[in-house]
């Protein structure tokens, strides 16, 4: 929709802009100066060419007007001129609802998603940018996605990881085998069932994305469990606001140690952004260390922790499905909590390979594909 600017005026330390549709946009003056788009302020690559300390301390606006459909500002004391396109201003309005609308909106899910899992064929995806973008859009909405027909060969999980982003090397290596082994240093390498969890919350930062690729799956059991941690957090917020708030504020230390490693990190179980939207979940009973908290908060925190854990275990929250050879699941590690049912290694084999990639890599790939397919304009331009 075309945006037409009618008039602009300076009110205190802000600029008010009237639009033809009757709406008014308000921008702080310092914000506009810092975001000046002119060639003296921005390199052609979009990076800023000045430091905040380069701006005059007594910076102020001499004039604000609309010329040729653009906002034109004249600054004092340096007589600098800034111009802004109407579409750029509209895309960056700072009102609360408008800011929230720019945020990625997750689609909360439960077990009813079982008949519409976000899936794509690996061969089609890697050869067709439109197919890949469609799958990435679903991954972004649901927090996970399935890839079918990935060759059931050792190392393919790394190939997929490096296609979607950049594989992150950890103490487990660039990839790891999820298989029952003697004397395991992690319960993942046993045949026991695992409750849903986020991986490696003892790292800083926590791995953003986990990939698990099925190579063999003929042992009875070993079904994959997935729960939408964001949905569970919203249920807790609705049913127990005080408990929800406590889990967003009080951090828990997580720890992993073996003969060669001792990793520790702290985070609240539920992380929020500035506006209060859930942005991350850190939940791992096996790696939870000792809660270091004021005495009067310990019992309430444990009550909220138990409440959250019970919500995660509700049958209606759980997606349960079986990965077959060639299936690969990609999960937002701080949203799509994963686990498995127990399996019997004496009656067959279950062999998965996994790796981690950082979330910025896969998010970058999605944005680049949107640009390449002409489906979005870089708002920073």
C-alpha positions in Angstrom: 0.0 0.0 0.0 1.3 3.4 -0.9 2.0 5.8 2.0 1.7 9.5 1.4 3.1 12.0 3.9 1.1 15.3 4.3 3.0 17.4 6.8 5.8 17.3 9.5 6.4 19.3 12.6 8.9 19.4 15.4 7.4 18.9 18.8 9.9 19.0 21.6 12.6 16.3 20.9 10.4 14.5 18.4 9.0 14.8 14.9 5.3 14.3 14.2 4.4 13.3 10.7 0.8 13.4 9.4 -0.2 10.8 6.8 -2.9 11.1 4.1 -4.7 8.2 5.7 -5.2 10.2 8.9 -2.6 8.5 11.0 0.3 10.3 12.7 3.8 8.9 13.1 6.1 10.1 15.9 9.9 9.6 15.9 12.4 10.9 18.4 14.8 13.3 16.8 18.0 11.5 18.0 16.7 8.3 16.5 16.1 9.9 13.1 19.6 11.5 13.2 21.3 8.2 14.1 19.4 6.5 11.2 20.2 9.1 8.6 20.3 7.3 5.2 22.6 9.8 3.3 25.9 8.8 1.8 27.9 10.8 4.3 26.3 8.7 7.1 26.0 5.3 5.5 28.3 3.3 3.3 26.8 1.6 0.2 26.8 -1.7 2.2 24.5 -0.1 4.8 27.0 0.2 7.6 27.1 3.4 9.6 30.0 5.8 8.9 30.0 7.7 12.2 30.2 7.1 15.9 27.4 8.3 18.2 30.1 10.5 19.9 30.6 12.3 16.5 27.1 13.8 16.8 27.0 17.3 18.3 26.0 17.3 22.0 23.6 20.2 21.3 22.0 18.5 18.3 18.6 19.9 17.5 16.2 20.2 14.6 16.0 23.5 12.6 13.3 22.4 10.3 11.0 19.4 9.4 9.1 19.4 6.1 7.7 17.1 3.4 9.3 17.6 0.0 8.7 15.4 -3.0 6.9 12.9 -0.8 9.9 12.5 1.6 10.5 13.7 5.1 13.3 16.3 5.0 15.1 17.3 8.2 17.6 20.1 8.7 19.8 19.8 11.8 21.6 22.4 13.9 24.4 23.2 14.7 26.0 21.5 11.7 23.3 22.1 9.0 23.2 18.4 8.2 20.3 17.3 6.0 18.5 14.0 6.3 15.8 12.6 4.1 13.6 9.6 4.6 11.2 7.7 2.3 7.6 7.4 3.4 7.7 3.6 3.1 10.9 3.4 5.2 9.3 5.4 8.0 6.1 3.4 7.9 8.1 0.1 8.1 9.9 1.4 11.2 7.2 3.0 13.3 7.9 2.7 17.0 4.4 2.2 18.5 4.0 -0.9 20.7 1.5 -2.8 18.5 3.5 -1.9 15.3 6.7 -3.1 16.9 5.0 -6.4 17.9 3.7 -6.9 14.4 7.3 -6.8 13.1 8.3 -9.6 15.4 8.3 -13.2 14.1 4.9 -14.6 15.3 5.2 -18.3 16.4 2.4 -20.7 15.6 1.7 -22.5 18.8 1.0 -26.2 18.4 0.1 -29.4 20.2 -0.5 -33.0 19.3 -3.1 -32.1 16.7 -0.2 -31.1 14.4 0.6 -34.8 13.9 -1.4 -34.8 10.6 0.3 -31.7 9.2 4.0 -32.0 10.2 6.2 -29.3 8.5 8.1 -31.6 6.1 9.9 -31.4 2.8 11.9 -33.8 0.6 15.6 -33.1 0.9 16.4 -33.5 -2.8 13.7 -31.1 -3.8 14.7 -28.6 -1.1 18.3 -28.5 -1.9 17.6 -27.9 -5.6 14.7 -25.5 -5.5 15.0 -22.2 -3.5 11.2 -21.8 -3.5 10.7 -25.2 -1.8 13.5 -24.5 0.7 12.0 -21.1 1.6 8.6 -22.6 2.0 10.1 -25.2 4.4 12.1 -22.5 6.3 9.0 -20.4 6.7 7.2 -23.4 8.3 10.3 -24.1 10.5 10.3 -20.5 11.7 6.6 -20.7 12.5 6.5 -24.0 14.3 10.1 -24.2 15.6 11.0 -27.4 13.9 10.8 -29.1 10.5 11.3 -32.6 9.0 13.4 -33.5 6.0 12.6 -36.7 4.2 14.9 -38.9 2.0 18.2 -37.6 3.4 20.6 -40.4 2.4 21.0 -42.7 5.5 24.8 -42.3 5.4 27.3 -41.3 8.0 28.0 -37.6 8.0 25.0 -36.4 6.0 23.7 -34.5 9.1 26.7 -32.3 8.7 26.0 -31.8 5.0 22.5 -30.7 5.8 23.7 -28.5 8.7 26.2 -26.7 6.5 23.6 -26.2 3.8 21.2 -24.6 6.3 23.8 -22.7 8.3 27.1 -23.4 9.9 27.9 -26.6 12.0 29.1 -25.7 15.5 31.8 -27.9 16.9 31.5 -28.8 20.6 33.1 -31.2 23.0 31.1 -33.9 21.2 32.7 -33.0 17.9 31.2 -31.6 14.8 28.7 -34.4 14.9 27.7 -37.1 17.4 26.2 -40.5 17.4 23.0 -41.1 19.4 23.3 -44.9 20.1 23.4 -47.1 23.1 27.1 -47.5 24.3 28.8 -49.0 27.4 29.8 -46.5 30.1 28.1 -43.5 28.5 29.0 -39.9 29.6 25.5 -38.8 28.7 22.1 -40.5 29.1 21.4 -39.8 25.4 23.9 -42.7 24.7 21.7 -45.2 26.5 18.4 -47.0 25.7 16.4 -45.3 28.4 13.5 -43.0 27.6 14.3 -39.3 27.8 11.8 -36.6 28.9 11.5 -33.6 26.6 14.3 -31.1 27.1 16.5 -28.5 25.4 20.0 -29.6 24.6 23.2 -28.3 26.2 21.7 -25.4 28.4 25.1 -25.6 30.2 26.7 -23.8 27.2 27.0 -20.1 26.7 25.4 -19.5 24.3 23.1 -22.5 24.1 23.1 -24.2 20.7 20.4 -22.5 18.7 19.4 -25.4 16.4 19.8 -29.2 16.7 19.6 -31.7 13.8 19.0 -35.4 14.3 19.3 -37.8 11.3 18.0 -41.3 11.5 20.4 -44.0 10.0 18.8 -47.1 11.6 15.5 -47.6 13.4 14.5 -51.2 13.7 14.6 -51.5 17.6 11.2 -51.6 19.3 10.5 -48.2 20.8 12.6 -45.1 20.5 9.8 -42.9 19.1 10.5 -39.2 19.0 8.7 -36.8 21.4 8.4 -33.1 20.6 6.6 -30.4 22.7 6.2 -26.7 21.9 8.0 -25.1 24.8 6.5 -21.7 23.8 3.0 -23.1 24.0 3.7 -24.7 27.3 5.0 -21.4 28.7 1.9 -19.6 27.5 -0.3 -22.2 29.3 1.7 -21.7 32.4 1.4 -17.9 32.1 -2.4 -18.3 31.8 -2.9 -20.8 34.5 -0.2 -19.7 37.0 0.9 -16.1 36.4 3.0 -15.8 39.5 4.8 -19.1 38.8 5.4 -18.0 35.2 6.9 -14.7 36.4 9.2 -16.5 38.8 10.5 -18.9 36.2 11.3 -15.9 33.9 13.3 -14.1 36.6 15.2 -16.5 38.7 18.1 -18.2 36.9 19.0 -21.9 37.2 22.6 -23.1 36.8 23.1 -26.0 34.4 26.2 -28.1 34.3 27.9 -30.9 32.3 31.2 -32.5 33.3 33.2 -35.6 32.4 36.9 -36.4 32.4 37.7 -33.7 29.9 34.9 -31.2 30.2 33.3 -29.0 32.8 30.6 -26.7 31.3 28.4 -24.3 33.3 25.8 -21.7 32.3 22.9 -19.9 34.0 19.6 -18.9 32.5 15.9 -18.7 33.6 13.8 -21.6 32.5 11.7 -19.2 30.4 13.3 -16.2 28.7 11.4 -13.2 27.5 12.1 -10.3 25.2 11.7 -6.7 26.2 8.0 -6.7 25.4 7.3 -9.8 27.4 7.0 -12.3 24.5 8.5 -15.8 25.2 11.8 -16.1 23.2 13.6 -19.1 24.7 13.2 -22.1 27.0 15.9 -23.8 29.0 14.6 -27.0 30.4 16.8 -30.0 31.1 16.3 -32.1 34.2 19.4 -34.1 33.7 21.7 -31.1 33.5 20.0 -28.9 36.1 22.5 -28.0 38.8 21.9 -26.7 42.3 19.5 -23.7 42.5 21.3 -20.7 44.0 18.4 -18.5 45.2 17.1 -16.6 48.2 15.6 -18.9 50.9 12.1 -17.4 50.5 12.0 -18.0 46.8 13.2 -21.7 46.7 9.9 -23.4 47.6 7.8 -21.1 45.2 10.3 -21.7 42.4 10.2 -25.5 42.8 6.4 -25.3 42.8 6.4 -23.3 39.5 9.1 -25.7 38.1 7.0 -28.7 38.9 3.9 -27.0 37.4 5.8 -26.2 34.1 7.1 -29.8 34.0 3.6 -31.2 34.4 2.3 -29.0 31.6 5.1 -30.4 29.3 4.0 -33.9 30.2 0.4 -33.4 29.3 -0.6 -35.9 26.5 -2.3 -33.2 24.5 1.0 -31.3 24.3 3.1 -34.1 22.9 3.8 -34.9 19.3 4.9 -38.5 19.1 6.2 -39.9 15.8 8.8 -42.4 14.6 11.9 -41.4 12.6 12.8 -43.9 9.9 16.1 -44.2 8.0 16.6 -41.0 5.9 14.4 -38.8 8.2 16.0 -35.8 9.7 14.5 -33.4 12.2 15.7 -29.8 12.6 14.7 -28.2 15.9 14.9 -24.8 17.4 16.7 -26.0 20.5 15.3 -23.3 22.8 11.7 -23.9 21.7 11.0 -27.4 20.3 11.8 -29.5 23.4 12.6 -33.1 22.3 12.8 -36.5 24.0 12.2 -40.2 23.1 10.5 -43.3 24.4 12.7 -46.1 25.7 13.9 -48.8 23.2 15.2 -52.3 23.3 18.7 -52.6 21.8 18.7 -56.3 22.1 15.9 -56.6 19.5 17.3 -54.2 16.9 19.4 -51.1 16.3 18.5 -47.4 16.7 21.2 -45.1 15.4 20.9 -41.4 14.9 23.5 -38.8 14.1 23.2 -35.2 15.3 24.9 -31.9 15.1 24.3 -28.3 16.1 24.1 -25.1 14.1 23.7 -21.6 15.4 20.3 -20.0 14.8 21.7 -16.9 13.1 22.9 -19.0 10.2 19.6 -20.6 9.4 17.8 -17.3 9.9 20.2 -15.6 7.5 19.6 -18.2 4.9 15.9 -17.6 5.1 16.3 -13.9 4.7 18.7 -14.2 1.8 16.3 -16.6 0.0 13.5 -14.2 0.4 15.6 -11.4 -1.2 16.7 -13.7 -4.0 13.2 -14.7 -4.8 12.0 -11.1 -4.7 9.7 -11.6 -1.8 11.1 -9.0 0.6 12.9 -5.7 0.7 15.7 -5.2 3.1 14.2 -2.7 5.6 17.7 -1.5 6.6 18.3 -0.1 3.1 
